[in-house]
Amino acid sequence: MAHRWLLVAVSLLIVTSGCSGLITGETLTFESSPASVSSDALQETGYEETVANESTIERTVTVAGQERTVRITNHIRQYQRGMELGPVGEVTAGQFIVLSTPSASVAGQPLNPAASWSNQRLVREVASRSRGVSDVQFERNRTVQSLGDSREVSVFSGTTTIEGQEVDVLVHLASFEHEGDVVIAVAVYPETIDEGERVDTLLSGLTHSGN
């Protein structure tokens, strides 16, 4: 569900526009520092880590008639919580994913222009390329303290399929720069579940030490 969304978000962030500053033939490599949720926040919310991996993407770009390779390594953490969902029973319906990707630039040209997109645009672009959540509608913005600052969190409604049943869900998304990386956090859970406080605790419990 949400995991597929963030994998798409990675491909959106690693775009090849703005690379005219590349003047050497060497492969350029960038790697983010992992962002994760603290153990205290996990214990308080009942979420458990289910995915901890890195994703390396290579792009071949053409600059001044010559091809260059850019290699970017991102880090992804996924957390889940079981919930009682009516006739479906208890399912893993609460998901929280945090992605860190380098806020990379070459000769002053950003390699990740989408890092400056608004939350609304990021969700629209991801939703148009992913089947994880459909009928996405913006609901509201709010703020949460995370990684030492006040962060804007956008809330969206949508639908997804859980155990063969169509379920209305809420999506919370925050995207911001922190110590040389772009950190994106996404929470998805059934609309009928009161999960807002847990989401705030997870966001407040984010840890990340940049490059």
Residue frames as a rotation matrix with the C-alpha (Angstrom) as fourth column:
MET 1
0.584 0.812 0.000 0.00
0.812 -0.584 0.000 0.00
0.000 0.000 -1.000 0.00
ALA 2
0.923 -0.237 -0.302 2.09
-0.168 -0.956 0.239 2.99
-0.346 -0.170 -0.923 1.24
HIS 3
0.096 -0.958 0.269 5.34
0.163 0.282 0.945 1.20
-0.982 -0.046 0.184 0.45
ARG 4
0.003 -0.048 0.999 4.57
0.976 0.216 0.007 1.26
-0.216 0.975 0.047 -3.27
TRP 5
0.923 0.360 0.136 3.86
0.379 -0.913 -0.149 4.96
0.071 0.189 -0.979 -3.01
LEU 6
0.671 -0.697 -0.253 7.31
-0.316 -0.578 0.753 5.76
-0.671 -0.425 -0.608 -1.67
LEU 7
-0.134 -0.698 0.704 9.08
0.553 0.536 0.637 3.61
-0.822 0.475 0.314 -4.20
VAL 8
0.370 0.334 0.867 7.37
0.909 -0.320 -0.265 5.72
0.189 0.887 -0.422 -6.85
ALA 9
0.986 0.004 -0.169 8.33
0.059 -0.945 0.322 8.86
-0.158 -0.327 -0.932 -4.95
VAL 10
0.174 -0.984 0.047 11.99
0.209 0.084 0.974 7.84
-0.962 -0.160 0.220 -5.20
SER 11
-0.248 -0.266 0.931 11.77
0.930 0.205 0.306 7.71
-0.273 0.942 0.196 -8.98
LEU 12
0.719 0.541 0.436 10.08
0.631 -0.771 -0.086 11.12
0.290 0.337 -0.896 -9.00
LEU 13
0.859 -0.400 -0.320 12.78
-0.058 -0.697 0.715 12.72
-0.508 -0.595 -0.622 -6.90
ILE 14
-0.169 -0.962 0.213 15.64
0.179 0.183 0.967 11.28
-0.969 0.202 0.141 -8.92
VAL 15
0.838 0.470 0.279 15.02
0.385 -0.145 -0.912 13.17
-0.388 0.871 -0.302 -12.12
THR 16
0.041 -0.921 0.387 17.56
0.940 0.167 0.298 14.23
-0.339 0.352 0.872 -14.68
SER 17
0.647 0.168 0.744 16.70
0.491 -0.838 -0.239 17.85
0.583 0.520 -0.624 -15.36
GLY 18
0.916 -0.263 0.302 19.12
-0.382 -0.799 0.464 20.53
0.119 -0.541 -0.833 -14.22
CYS 19
0.686 -0.689 0.234 22.29
0.411 0.632 0.657 18.51
-0.600 -0.354 0.717 -14.85
SER 20
0.895 -0.307 0.323 24.04
0.208 -0.353 -0.912 20.95
0.394 0.884 -0.252 -17.21
GLY 21
0.651 -0.674 0.350 26.79
-0.758 -0.556 0.340 21.48
-0.034 -0.486 -0.873 -14.65
LEU 22
0.681 -0.415 0.604 28.29
0.147 0.885 0.442 18.02
-0.718 -0.212 0.663 -15.24
ILE 23
0.696 -0.483 -0.531 31.64
-0.718 -0.487 -0.498 18.49
-0.018 0.728 -0.685 -16.95
THR 24
-0.462 -0.870 0.174 33.58
-0.853 0.489 0.181 15.29
-0.242 -0.065 -0.968 -16.18
GLY 25
-0.122 0.371 -0.921 33.11
-0.647 0.674 0.357 11.73
0.753 0.639 0.158 -17.34
GLU 26
-0.947 -0.296 -0.125 33.20
-0.100 0.641 -0.761 10.20
0.305 -0.708 -0.636 -13.85
THR 27
-0.061 0.930 -0.363 30.15
0.521 0.340 0.783 8.65
0.851 -0.142 -0.505 -12.23
LEU 28
-0.563 -0.026 0.826 28.76
-0.545 -0.740 -0.395 10.97
0.621 -0.672 0.402 -9.58
THR 29
-0.289 0.427 -0.857 27.60
0.565 0.798 0.207 9.20
0.772 -0.425 -0.472 -6.41
PHE 30
-0.482 0.253 0.839 25.36
-0.679 -0.713 -0.175 10.54
0.554 -0.654 0.516 -3.65
GLU 31
-0.371 0.386 -0.845 24.01
0.503 0.848 0.167 8.70
0.781 -0.363 -0.508 -0.59
SER 32
0.258 0.557 0.790 21.56
-0.478 -0.637 0.605 9.80
0.840 -0.533 0.102 2.08
SER 33
-0.902 -0.369 0.224 21.81
-0.360 0.357 -0.862 9.07
0.238 -0.858 -0.455 5.77
PRO 34
-0.523 0.753 -0.401 19.05
0.577 0.658 0.483 6.76
0.627 0.021 -0.779 7.07
ALA 35
-0.565 0.501 0.655 16.02
-0.739 -0.660 -0.133 8.35
0.366 -0.560 0.743 8.72
SER 36
-0.540 0.354 -0.763 14.12
0.365 0.916 0.167 6.18
0.758 -0.189 -0.624 11.20
VAL 37
0.442 0.737 0.512 11.69
-0.353 -0.382 0.854 6.23
0.825 -0.558 0.091 14.11
SER 38
-0.471 -0.665 0.580 13.06
-0.776 0.000 -0.630 6.09
0.419 -0.747 -0.516 17.64
SER 39
-0.701 0.154 -0.697 12.52
0.274 0.960 -0.063 2.98
0.659 -0.236 -0.715 19.72
ASP 40
-0.869 0.403 -0.286 10.61
0.183 -0.276 -0.944 5.03
-0.460 -0.873 0.166 22.32
ALA 41
-0.441 0.727 -0.526 8.13
-0.841 -0.540 -0.041 6.24
-0.314 0.424 0.849 19.70
LEU 42
-0.452 0.250 -0.857 7.68
-0.468 0.751 0.466 2.71
0.760 0.611 -0.222 18.38
GLN 43
-0.855 0.109 -0.507 7.04
0.447 0.653 -0.612 1.34
0.264 -0.750 -0.607 21.85
GLU 44
-0.763 0.572 -0.300 4.50
-0.150 -0.609 -0.779 4.09
-0.628 -0.549 0.551 22.57
THR 45
-0.243 0.686 -0.686 2.57
-0.939 -0.344 -0.011 3.58
-0.244 0.641 0.728 19.32
GLY 46
0.262 0.333 0.906 2.78
-0.239 0.932 -0.273 -0.19
-0.935 -0.145 0.324 18.91
TYR 47
0.850 -0.036 -0.526 4.35
-0.525 0.030 -0.850 0.03
0.047 0.999 0.007 15.46
GLU 48
0.436 -0.727 0.530 7.08
0.139 0.636 0.759 -2.40
-0.889 -0.257 0.379 14.43
GLU 49
-0.057 -0.557 -0.829 9.80
-0.844 -0.417 0.338 -2.03
-0.534 0.718 -0.446 11.82
THR 50
0.596 0.350 0.722 9.20
0.044 0.884 -0.465 -4.36
-0.801 0.309 0.512 8.87
VAL 51
0.715 -0.415 0.563 11.50
0.652 0.106 -0.751 -2.96
0.252 0.904 0.346 6.19
ALA 52
0.645 -0.615 -0.454 14.97
-0.201 -0.710 0.675 -1.43
-0.738 -0.344 -0.581 6.47
ASN 53
0.275 -0.544 0.793 16.76
0.843 0.534 0.074 -1.22
-0.463 0.648 0.605 3.17
GLU 54
-0.197 -0.385 -0.901 18.47
-0.192 -0.887 0.421 1.01
-0.961 0.256 0.101 0.68
SER 55
0.624 0.443 0.644 17.66
0.586 0.280 -0.760 1.65
-0.517 0.852 -0.085 -2.94
THR 56
-0.357 -0.813 -0.460 20.32
0.084 -0.518 0.851 2.69
-0.930 0.265 0.253 -5.43
ILE 57
0.714 0.630 0.307 19.19
0.436 -0.057 -0.898 4.31
-0.548 0.775 -0.315 -8.64
GLU 58
-0.505 -0.861 -0.057 21.37
0.418 -0.303 0.857 5.13
-0.755 0.409 0.513 -11.62
ARG 59
0.736 0.668 -0.109 20.45
0.252 -0.420 -0.872 7.64
-0.628 0.614 -0.478 -14.27
THR 60
-0.367 -0.789 0.493 22.29
0.841 -0.054 0.539 8.23
-0.398 0.612 0.683 -17.52
VAL 61
0.604 0.537 -0.589 22.06
0.291 -0.837 -0.464 11.86
-0.742 0.109 -0.662 -18.55
THR 62
0.196 -0.490 0.849 23.22
0.967 -0.048 -0.251 13.61
0.163 0.870 0.465 -21.69
VAL 63
0.658 -0.099 -0.747 25.23
0.251 -0.906 0.340 16.77
-0.710 -0.411 -0.571 -21.16
ALA 64
0.223 -0.561 -0.798 26.81
-0.734 -0.635 0.242 18.71
-0.642 0.531 -0.553 -24.03
GLY 65
0.464 0.074 -0.883 26.34
-0.811 0.435 -0.391 15.69
0.355 0.898 0.262 -26.25
GLN 66
-0.559 -0.707 -0.434 28.06
-0.394 0.686 -0.612 13.30
0.730 -0.171 -0.661 -23.82
GLU 67
0.507 0.760 -0.406 26.53
-0.025 0.485 0.874 10.70
0.862 -0.433 0.265 -21.50
ARG 68
-0.602 -0.609 0.517 27.15
-0.559 -0.140 -0.817 10.84
0.570 -0.781 -0.256 -17.75
THR 69
-0.040 0.551 -0.833 26.02
0.424 0.765 0.486 8.51
0.905 -0.334 -0.264 -14.96
VAL 70
-0.360 0.043 0.932 24.54
-0.763 -0.589 -0.267 9.70
0.538 -0.807 0.245 -11.67
ARG 71
-0.272 0.220 -0.937 24.19
0.377 0.920 0.107 7.12
0.885 -0.324 -0.334 -8.86
ILE 72
-0.356 0.264 0.896 21.99
-0.749 -0.655 -0.105 8.00
0.559 -0.708 0.431 -5.88
THR 73
-0.605 0.114 -0.788 21.42
0.409 0.894 -0.185 5.78
0.683 -0.434 -0.587 -2.84
ASN 74
-0.134 0.693 0.708 18.28
-0.694 -0.576 0.432 6.29
0.707 -0.434 0.558 -0.76
HIS 75
-0.976 -0.143 -0.166 17.25
0.024 0.684 -0.729 4.71
0.217 -0.716 -0.664 2.54
ILE 76
-0.140 0.990 0.021 13.74
-0.538 -0.094 0.838 3.44
0.831 0.106 0.545 3.34
ARG 77
-0.998 -0.013 0.057 12.21
-0.056 0.520 -0.852 2.34
-0.018 -0.854 -0.520 6.65
GLN 78
-0.259 0.959 -0.113 8.71
-0.367 0.011 0.930 0.87
0.893 0.282 0.349 6.91
TYR 79
-0.973 0.054 0.226 6.70
-0.207 0.243 -0.948 0.42
-0.106 -0.969 -0.225 10.11
GLN 80
-0.403 0.865 -0.298 3.36
-0.201 0.235 0.951 -1.34
0.893 0.443 0.079 10.54
ARG 81
-0.842 0.240 0.483 0.67
-0.479 0.078 -0.875 -1.91
-0.248 -0.968 0.049 13.16
GLY 82
-0.791 0.601 -0.115 -2.14
0.493 0.737 0.463 -4.44
0.363 0.310 -0.879 13.29
MET 83
-0.789 0.606 0.104 -5.70
-0.597 -0.714 -0.367 -3.10
-0.148 -0.352 0.924 13.53
GLU 84
-0.558 0.726 0.402 -9.18
0.507 0.682 -0.527 -4.54
-0.657 -0.090 -0.748 13.95
LEU 85
-0.862 0.181 -0.474 -11.05
-0.460 -0.671 0.582 -3.75
-0.213 0.719 0.661 10.75
GLY 86
-0.021 0.998 -0.052 -14.67
-0.952 -0.036 -0.303 -4.86
-0.304 0.043 0.952 11.10
PRO 87
0.846 0.492 0.205 -15.61
-0.410 0.847 -0.339 -7.94
-0.340 0.203 0.918 9.08
VAL 88
0.530 -0.732 -0.428 -12.07
-0.408 0.223 -0.885 -8.25
0.744 0.644 -0.180 7.75
GLY 89
0.825 -0.246 -0.508 -10.75
0.546 0.576 0.609 -8.92
0.143 -0.780 0.609 11.25
GLU 90
0.621 -0.676 -0.396 -7.29
-0.082 -0.559 0.825 -7.93
-0.780 -0.480 -0.402 12.45
VAL 91
0.696 -0.421 0.582 -5.04
0.698 0.204 -0.686 -6.88
0.170 0.884 0.436 9.59
THR 92
-0.271 -0.841 -0.469 -1.84
0.772 -0.481 0.416 -4.89
-0.575 -0.249 0.779 9.19
ALA 93
0.431 0.617 0.659 -3.61
0.885 -0.430 -0.176 -1.72
0.175 0.659 -0.731 8.10
GLY 94
0.940 -0.165 -0.298 -1.49
-0.046 -0.929 0.367 0.99
-0.337 -0.331 -0.881 9.73
GLN 95
0.405 -0.833 0.376 1.65
0.911 0.334 -0.241 1.85
0.075 0.440 0.895 7.77
PHE 96
0.882 -0.273 -0.384 4.30
-0.162 -0.941 0.297 4.49
-0.442 -0.200 -0.874 8.30
ILE 97
0.512 -0.716 0.474 7.19
0.859 0.430 -0.278 4.89
-0.005 0.550 0.835 5.90
VAL 98
0.736 -0.376 -0.563 10.13
-0.186 -0.912 0.365 7.27
-0.651 -0.164 -0.741 6.01
LEU 99
0.639 -0.512 0.574 12.44
0.762 0.321 -0.562 7.84
0.104 0.797 0.595 3.06
SER 100
0.476 -0.555 -0.682 15.69
-0.080 -0.800 0.595 9.80
-0.876 -0.229 -0.425 2.98
THR 101
0.591 -0.289 0.753 17.19
0.806 0.236 -0.542 10.84
-0.020 0.928 0.373 -0.34
PRO 102
-0.392 -0.831 -0.395 20.18
0.804 -0.518 0.292 13.13
-0.447 -0.203 0.871 -0.97
SER 103
0.780 0.501 -0.376 19.40
0.283 -0.818 -0.501 16.78
-0.558 0.285 -0.779 -1.66
ALA 104
-0.044 -0.931 0.362 22.03
0.729 0.218 0.649 16.58
-0.683 0.292 0.669 -4.38
SER 105
0.926 0.227 -0.302 23.23
-0.046 -0.726 -0.686 19.29
-0.375 0.649 -0.662 -6.72
VAL 106
0.105 -0.895 0.434 26.06
0.897 0.274 0.347 19.63
-0.429 0.353 0.831 -9.22
ALA 107
-0.782 -0.495 0.378 27.57
0.607 -0.740 0.288 23.01
0.138 0.455 0.880 -10.09
GLY 108
-0.873 0.450 -0.189 24.61
-0.279 -0.777 -0.564 24.64
-0.400 -0.439 0.804 -8.40
GLN 109
-0.366 0.761 -0.536 22.07
-0.770 0.075 0.633 22.65
0.522 0.645 0.559 -10.39
PRO 110
-0.167 0.345 0.924 19.68
-0.820 0.471 -0.324 20.45
-0.547 -0.812 0.204 -8.33
LEU 111
-0.914 -0.111 -0.390 19.45
-0.309 0.813 0.493 16.78
0.262 0.572 -0.777 -9.25
ASN 112
-0.618 0.732 -0.287 16.18
0.786 0.585 -0.201 16.47
0.021 -0.349 -0.937 -7.29
PRO 113
-0.857 0.311 0.411 13.94
-0.193 -0.933 0.304 19.37
0.478 0.181 0.860 -8.38
ALA 114
0.060 0.956 -0.289 10.91
0.086 0.283 0.955 17.50
0.995 -0.082 -0.065 -7.04
ALA 115
-0.408 -0.269 -0.873 12.36
0.860 0.208 -0.466 17.92
0.307 -0.940 0.146 -3.55
SER 116
-0.983 0.035 -0.179 10.99
0.030 -0.937 -0.349 21.48
-0.180 -0.348 0.920 -3.62
TRP 117
-0.514 0.858 -0.005 7.49
0.058 0.040 0.998 20.39
0.856 0.513 -0.070 -4.64
SER 118
-0.303 0.549 0.779 4.60
-0.935 -0.329 -0.131 21.00
0.185 -0.768 0.613 -2.29
ASN 119
-0.743 0.105 0.661 3.10
-0.258 0.867 -0.427 18.04
-0.618 -0.487 -0.617 -0.46
GLN 120
0.313 0.950 -0.004 0.00
-0.306 0.096 -0.947 18.33
-0.899 0.297 0.321 -2.64
ARG 121
0.451 -0.180 -0.874 1.96
-0.892 -0.045 -0.451 18.16
0.042 0.983 -0.181 -5.87
LEU 122
-0.657 -0.752 0.050 4.10
-0.753 0.653 -0.077 15.28
0.026 -0.088 -0.996 -4.61
VAL 123
-0.466 0.558 0.687 1.03
-0.123 0.728 -0.675 13.23
-0.876 -0.399 -0.270 -3.70
ARG 124
0.570 0.706 -0.420 -0.68
-0.501 -0.106 -0.859 14.03
-0.651 0.700 0.294 -7.02
GLU 125
0.113 -0.613 -0.782 2.37
-0.968 0.109 -0.225 12.95
0.223 0.782 -0.582 -9.01
VAL 126
-0.836 -0.430 0.342 2.85
-0.517 0.826 -0.225 9.78
-0.185 -0.365 -0.912 -6.97
ALA 127
-0.170 0.865 0.472 -0.84
-0.195 0.440 -0.877 8.87
-0.966 -0.242 0.094 -7.10
SER 128
0.550 0.404 -0.731 -0.90
-0.748 -0.150 -0.646 9.24
-0.370 0.902 0.220 -10.87
ARG 129
-0.046 -0.686 -0.726 1.87
-0.826 0.434 -0.358 6.63
0.561 0.583 -0.587 -11.15
SER 130
-0.951 -0.300 0.078 0.83
-0.280 0.722 -0.633 4.21
0.133 -0.623 -0.770 -8.42
ARG 131
-0.154 0.922 -0.354 -2.14
-0.157 0.331 0.930 1.94
0.975 0.199 0.094 -7.75
GLY 132
-0.802 -0.253 -0.540 -1.60
0.428 0.386 -0.817 1.91
0.416 -0.887 -0.201 -4.00
VAL 133
-0.412 0.684 -0.601 -4.18
0.518 -0.367 -0.773 4.58
-0.749 -0.630 -0.203 -3.13
SER 134
-0.632 0.276 0.724 -6.82
0.683 -0.245 0.689 5.99
0.367 0.930 -0.034 -5.47
ASP 135
0.361 0.849 0.385 -9.32
0.595 -0.528 0.606 8.88
0.718 0.010 -0.696 -5.45
VAL 136
-0.343 -0.604 -0.720 -6.87
0.939 -0.243 -0.243 11.02
-0.028 -0.759 0.650 -3.49
GLN 137
0.448 0.531 0.719 -8.32
0.458 -0.827 0.326 14.32
0.768 0.183 -0.613 -2.24
PHE 138
-0.693 -0.697 0.184 -6.59
0.251 -0.473 -0.845 17.04
0.676 -0.539 0.502 -0.23
GLU 139
0.286 0.801 -0.526 -8.22
0.813 0.087 0.575 17.60
0.507 -0.592 -0.627 3.17
ARG 140
0.989 0.032 0.145 -6.08
-0.054 -0.835 0.548 19.98
0.138 -0.550 -0.824 5.25
ASN 141
0.025 -1.000 -0.010 -2.62
0.117 0.013 -0.993 21.03
0.993 0.023 0.117 6.40
ARG 142
0.987 0.162 0.014 -1.33
0.010 -0.146 0.989 20.89
0.162 -0.976 -0.146 9.95
THR 143
0.212 -0.963 0.164 2.04
-0.619 -0.262 -0.740 21.21
0.756 0.056 -0.652 11.72
VAL 144
0.967 -0.044 -0.250 4.05
0.204 0.722 0.661 18.78
0.151 -0.690 0.708 13.82
GLN 145
0.481 -0.862 0.161 7.39
-0.842 -0.403 0.358 19.18
-0.244 -0.308 -0.920 15.59
SER 146
0.932 -0.229 0.281 9.91
0.281 0.946 -0.163 16.85
-0.228 0.231 0.946 13.95
LEU 147
0.222 -0.951 0.216 13.70
0.960 0.175 -0.217 16.84
0.169 0.256 0.952 13.86
GLY 148
-0.460 -0.551 -0.697 13.98
0.790 -0.612 -0.038 20.11
-0.405 -0.568 0.716 15.72
ASP 149
-0.966 0.148 -0.212 11.54
-0.220 -0.902 0.372 22.21
-0.136 0.406 0.904 13.72
SER 150
-0.095 0.992 0.079 7.88
-0.256 0.052 -0.965 22.71
-0.962 -0.112 0.249 12.91
ARG 151
-0.956 -0.272 0.113 6.97
0.000 0.382 0.924 20.67
-0.294 0.883 -0.365 9.81
GLU 152
-0.227 0.901 -0.370 3.95
-0.940 -0.301 -0.157 21.00
-0.253 0.312 0.916 7.56
VAL 153
-0.860 0.091 0.501 1.95
0.118 0.993 0.022 17.78
-0.496 0.078 -0.865 7.30
SER 154
-0.518 0.705 -0.484 -0.66
-0.848 -0.351 0.396 17.47
0.109 0.616 0.780 4.56
VAL 155
-0.582 0.444 0.681 -3.64
-0.098 0.793 -0.601 15.17
-0.807 -0.417 -0.418 5.08
PHE 156
-0.607 0.366 -0.705 -5.41
-0.766 -0.034 0.641 13.47
0.211 0.930 0.302 2.17
SER 157
0.082 0.657 0.750 -8.32
-0.509 0.674 -0.535 11.08
-0.857 -0.338 0.390 1.89
GLY 158
-0.387 -0.191 -0.902 -8.44
-0.902 0.283 0.327 8.19
0.192 0.940 -0.282 -0.56
THR 159
0.733 0.593 0.333 -9.32
-0.632 0.775 0.010 4.54
-0.252 -0.218 0.943 -1.03
THR 160
-0.457 -0.831 -0.317 -7.25
-0.878 0.478 0.016 1.37
0.139 0.286 -0.948 -1.09
THR 161
0.508 0.588 -0.630 -7.83
-0.494 0.797 0.347 -2.38
0.706 0.135 0.695 -1.06
ILE 162
-0.493 -0.588 0.642 -7.18
-0.868 0.278 -0.412 -4.39
0.064 -0.760 -0.647 2.11
GLU 163
-0.799 0.136 0.585 -7.81
-0.061 0.950 -0.305 -8.15
-0.598 -0.279 -0.751 2.10
GLY 164
-0.758 0.454 0.468 -9.97
0.637 0.362 0.680 -7.74
0.139 0.814 -0.564 -0.99
GLN 165
0.306 0.888 -0.343 -12.12
0.932 -0.353 -0.083 -5.01
-0.195 -0.294 -0.936 0.59
GLU 166
-0.129 -0.277 0.952 -12.20
0.504 -0.845 -0.177 -1.39
0.854 0.457 0.248 -0.59
VAL 167
0.233 0.083 -0.969 -11.37
0.964 -0.154 0.219 0.78
-0.131 -0.985 -0.116 2.42
ASP 168
0.772 0.012 0.636 -11.42
0.135 -0.980 -0.146 4.57
0.622 0.199 -0.758 2.88
VAL 169
0.216 -0.797 -0.564 -8.06
0.975 0.210 0.077 5.74
0.058 -0.566 0.822 4.18
LEU 170
0.985 -0.108 -0.136 -6.30
-0.088 -0.985 0.148 8.86
-0.150 -0.134 -0.980 5.37
VAL 171
0.377 -0.907 0.189 -2.81
0.840 0.249 -0.482 9.73
0.390 0.341 0.856 4.15
HIS 172
0.903 -0.231 -0.361 -0.48
0.015 -0.824 0.567 12.03
-0.429 -0.517 -0.741 6.11
LEU 173
0.491 -0.758 0.429 2.59
0.823 0.243 -0.514 13.29
0.285 0.605 0.743 4.22
ALA 174
0.831 -0.374 -0.412 5.51
-0.111 -0.837 0.535 15.46
-0.545 -0.399 -0.737 5.28
SER 175
0.527 -0.704 0.476 8.48
0.826 0.293 -0.481 16.34
0.199 0.647 0.736 3.08
PHE 176
0.969 -0.247 0.011 11.36
-0.239 -0.927 0.289 18.57
-0.061 -0.283 -0.957 4.15
GLU 177
0.364 -0.921 -0.139 15.13
0.014 0.155 -0.988 19.04
0.931 0.357 0.069 3.95
HIS 178
0.940 -0.133 0.313 17.29
-0.323 -0.065 0.944 18.12
-0.105 -0.989 -0.104 6.91
GLU 179
0.293 -0.930 0.221 21.09
-0.446 0.071 0.892 18.13
-0.845 -0.360 -0.394 7.08
GLY 180
-0.556 -0.654 -0.513 21.73
-0.694 0.026 0.719 17.59
-0.457 0.756 -0.468 3.39
ASP 181
-0.932 0.308 0.189 18.92
0.359 0.851 0.383 15.10
-0.043 0.425 -0.904 2.72
VAL 182
-0.412 0.908 0.080 15.27
-0.768 -0.393 0.506 15.26
0.490 0.147 0.859 1.80
VAL 183
-0.974 0.169 0.149 13.17
0.028 0.746 -0.665 13.37
-0.224 -0.644 -0.732 4.36
ILE 184
-0.397 0.895 -0.204 9.71
-0.690 -0.145 0.709 12.16
0.605 0.422 0.675 3.31
ALA 185
-0.952 0.184 0.246 7.34
-0.069 0.651 -0.756 10.54
-0.299 -0.736 -0.607 5.80
VAL 186
-0.427 0.848 -0.314 4.02
-0.640 -0.038 0.767 8.96
0.639 0.528 0.559 4.82
ALA 187
-0.859 0.301 0.415 1.38
-0.173 0.592 -0.788 7.44
-0.483 -0.748 -0.456 7.08
VAL 188
-0.481 0.754 -0.447 -1.62
-0.606 0.082 0.791 5.52
0.634 0.651 0.418 5.71
TYR 189
-0.972 0.229 0.050 -4.43
0.116 0.654 -0.748 4.04
-0.204 -0.721 -0.662 7.80
PRO 190
-0.404 0.894 0.192 -8.20
0.804 0.247 0.541 3.35
0.437 0.373 -0.819 7.61
GLU 191
-0.526 0.240 0.816 -10.33
-0.157 -0.970 0.185 6.45
0.836 -0.031 0.548 8.07
THR 192
0.542 0.836 -0.088 -12.43
-0.112 0.175 0.978 4.70
0.833 -0.520 0.189 10.71
ILE 193
0.348 -0.516 -0.783 -9.41
0.888 0.450 0.098 4.26
0.302 -0.729 0.615 13.00
ASP 194
0.986 -0.045 0.163 -8.40
-0.101 -0.931 0.352 7.12
0.135 -0.363 -0.922 15.32
GLU 195
0.545 -0.839 -0.003 -4.68
0.838 0.545 -0.020 7.03
0.018 0.009 1.000 14.50
GLY 196
0.709 -0.222 0.669 -3.79
0.139 -0.887 -0.441 10.74
0.691 0.406 -0.598 14.44
GLU 197
0.796 -0.419 0.437 -2.01
-0.591 -0.383 0.710 10.84
-0.130 -0.824 -0.552 17.81
ARG 198
0.565 -0.611 0.555 0.10
0.348 0.786 0.511 7.81
-0.748 -0.096 0.657 16.92
VAL 199
0.560 -0.346 0.753 1.09
0.766 -0.129 -0.630 9.42
0.315 0.929 0.193 13.61
ASP 200
0.780 -0.261 0.569 2.15
-0.317 -0.948 0.000 12.58
0.540 -0.180 -0.822 15.46
THR 201
0.724 -0.525 0.448 4.23
-0.364 0.260 0.894 10.50
-0.586 -0.810 -0.003 17.86
LEU 202
0.506 -0.535 0.677 5.95
0.740 0.672 -0.022 8.73
-0.444 0.512 0.736 14.96
LEU 203
0.610 -0.255 0.750 6.69
0.463 -0.653 -0.599 12.03
0.643 0.713 -0.280 13.22
SER 204
0.783 -0.300 0.544 7.99
-0.566 -0.705 0.426 13.58
0.256 -0.642 -0.723 16.43
GLY 205
0.649 -0.506 0.568 10.12
-0.198 0.609 0.768 10.49
-0.735 -0.611 0.295 16.99
LEU 206
0.929 -0.343 0.136 11.98
0.232 0.257 -0.938 10.70
0.287 0.903 0.319 13.68
THR 207
0.473 -0.865 -0.170 15.77
-0.004 -0.194 0.981 10.51
-0.881 -0.463 -0.095 13.92
HIS 208
0.812 -0.267 0.518 18.21
0.563 0.130 -0.816 11.47
0.151 0.955 0.256 11.17
SER 209
0.377 -0.776 -0.506 21.83
0.056 -0.526 0.849 12.56
-0.925 -0.348 -0.154 11.08
GLY 210
0.991 0.131 -0.031 22.73
-0.014 -0.128 -0.992 13.99
-0.134 0.983 -0.125 7.69
ASN 211
0.464 -0.856 0.227 25.99
0.856 0.368 -0.362 14.13
0.227 0.362 0.904 5.84
